Every structure is written in C-alpha cells, then in structure tokens.
Amino acid sequence: QVQLVESGGGLVQAGGSLRLSCAASGRTFSSYAMGWFRQAPGKEREFVAAISRSGGNTYYADSVKGRFIISRNKARNTLFLQMNAMKPEDTAVYYCTGTYGSTSVWGQGTQVTVSS
C-alpha cells in the first residue's frame, strides 16, 4: 500500500504562489488516482483537485480552477499542486490522497496560510 507525505506548505502573501509536493512510497503509485483536499478551521474537508492514473485527466474545484495546477511525476513517485494567485480563503491544511479501487490513503497534511 502506498504511503503519502506532503511538503511545501507555508506562509505566503495574497497573490503569491506555493507548490505542494506529495511523496509516495511503494511501487504501485502509478496505479492510484491522486488528489488534493483541504480543510480550513471550522469547516469540512473539501475537494481541491484530482488527477487520473495516467495523468491525462485533471479535475478542479470551481474555487481553484484557473489558479491551481495538479500534476504527477511517475518516475519520482510524486504528486504536485502548483498554487498561483493565492487568496486568503485558500488558507487550510492540504491533504494528499490516493485511491485504488475501494482503497484510499491519506497523507498527514501540510499547513498553507495566505495573508491578506
């Protein structure tokens, strides 16, 4: 089973950019559809973006469409989330997740804070 570790979170000013990474252990990374979710204080965890196993299909929440880009590097077993034109409402803990059949795995999360 894949294990996921996120990195790249931090503090950024509104309008700035950050790139999150999610390193996957295990040989079956390419078998997993991958995605990013986020959870702001006092709110439910919400979908941000997803990418198919091949990387050929991507999906985004309306709130990040046109600003965020999800990608994966199979050779490096890594998932990325490039976040541009960031807004204070993007402040949350960001989680990487992978799904294979009925199995889902989650990372521990990385904090992203956008100051106004």
N, C-alpha and C positions, 0 to 999 in steps of 0.2 A: 504494500500500500504506500502511496505517495505521502510524504510529509512536507509541509509548506512552511516557509519562514519569510515573512515580509521585512523589507527595509526601505529606507529612503524618505520616511516621514520627517516632519519638522515644522518650523515656523516660517511662513512666507507672507509677504505683503500682498494685499489685493492687487490683481493684475499680473502677479508673478507666476512662476512655473515651478513644478516639482515633478520628479519621476520616481514612482514607486517600483520596487522590484519584489518578486516573489520567487525564491529559490526552492526548487522541488528536488527532493531526494528520491531515489528509486528509478528503476529502468522503464517504468510504464507511464512517464509523464506525457508522452505523445498520445496516449490512449485516453487522456482526460480532456473533456471540455473544461475550460477555465473561466473564471470570472472574478470580479471585484464587487464587494458590497461595502457599505459604510454605515456607521451608527453614530449619530450625534447625541449629545447628552439629553436624556429625557425623551428620546424618540426611538421608534422602531428601526431595526436594521433594514436598509433599503438597497435595492439593486443599483449598481452603477454601470457596469459594462460586462460583456461576455465575449468569448472567442471560441470558435469551434476547434475540434481536434486538429484539423488541417491548418487552421489559421486563416482559412479562406473566407470565413464569415464572421462578422463582428456585429454586436448589438449594444445599444447605448440607452440609458435613461434619457428622457427628454431634457432633464435639467443639466446634463453634461454634454449633450450632443453638440458637435462643432468645437468643443473645447478640450475634451479628453480623447486620448487615443490608446486603445488596448492592443498589445502585440505579444507575441511569444517567440522565443528562440529555442527551438528544439535541441539544437546542439549543446546549448548551455543549460537546458532544463530550467529555463527562467521565463517568467511571465512579467510583463511590464504594464505600467499605467502612466502615460505621459499626461500631465495635467497642466493646461495653459489657461491664461486669462482667469485665474482663480478668484473666487468670491468668498466673502466671509461665511456664507452659507455652505461652503464646501468643508468647513471645519467638522471633523469627525474622526473616529477611529476607522481605518480602512482595513478590510479583511480580504485576503486572497482565498479563493475556494476552487476546488476541482471536483468534477463529477464524472463517474464512470458507472454506467448502468444505474443501479439503485444506491450506489455508494457515493457519499460526499465527504470530502475532507476540508478542514479549515485551518488557516494559519492563526497565529496568536494576535494579529492586528498590529498596526502602526499608526501612531497619532499624527494627524495633519491639522495644523492650526493656521488659519488665514486671518491676518489682522487688517482692519479697515484703515 
